[in-house]
Amino acid sequence: MSLAILCPGQGGQHPDMFRRVQADPDACALLAAAAVLLGDAPTEAANRPTRFDNAIAQPLVCAGALSHWLALKARLPVPTVVAGYSAGELAAHAVTGSCDAATCLQLAVRRAACMDAASPADAGLLAVLGLERGSIEALCAWRGVTVAIVNGDDHIVLGGLRADLLAVQADAEQRGARCVVLPVHVPAHTPLLAAAAAAFAQVLDDTPVHAPRLPLLAGVDGRRVATPDQVRSTLAAQIAHTVQWQGVMQQAVERGARVFLELGPGSALSSLARELHPQLQARSVEDFHTLEGVVEWVETACARA
């Protein structure tokens, strides 16, 4: 089999993100559990501007990915590999059995709280496209801005204080780059959140986790996560260290993945997969009106791979 499952991070959540799964009993049970943690039905939380607030966004995107996984998994081939982007790495662990869905949602809430408590005021993330990493790092060197995520050779996400990010943005745009301010209000995956990583490590120490039952790749280095200790260490480390998503995708391809299904919300990861590896078949559940359409596409794509 050649199927890779991708769980996105925050930023793509939207009011219709649960539309496809509202008739599935397993998905509905998960959404009921999420409602307790969110203080509101996920369908309502996704319809409010606060859906981009860290405390809401992280459990919401995990609920989005996992509700689709629960509704689809019995009808999909066993994945060759699973990976999650930023907060989505928690959902990826639930997909692989490192933890159950309820624990994943609880960890998402705790992760967001650790990050919010440690984050400096007025910080965030900035995507820079069209400049090579070395040029971007030169712009950042004296401003305290750090590479947070490597999506590609010329597609980098930076983290830091908002004023510093704006200064880097101005310089990058003068050099022809395209910049996008992301709807994330913490400098995730940078040393500014070292205290959050330490706090979340303590949370993980008190949380039962298991060795993944499916191949799962860590965001910090693309390596397979094989033991409970590795589950804990990689999940904590990625809060304050660069996510090497380009490397994760390369490792997935080297492990035989040829068909990539993003569980949503959004379609950023499937778009990145096609950008990095144009020969791949990569789609998001959000490209389809129904779950049946997702299943049919996966069956056809895997048969051709």
Secondary structure, DSSP 8 states (H G I E B T S, - for coil): --EEEEE--TT---TTTTGGGTT-HHHHHHHHHHHHHHTS-HHHHTTSGGGGSHHHHHHHHHHHHHHHHHHHGGGS---SEEEE-TTHHHHHHHHHTSS-HHHHHHHHHHHHHHHHHH--SSEEEEEEESS-HHHHHHHHTTTT-EEEEEEETTEEEEEEEHHHHHHHHHHHHHTT-EEEE-S--S-TTSGGGHHHHHHHHHHHHTS-----SS-EE-TTT--B--SHHHHHHHHHHTTTS-B-HHHHHHHHHHTT--EEEE-SSSSHHHHHHHHH-TTSEEEEGGG-SSHHHHHHHHHHHHHH-
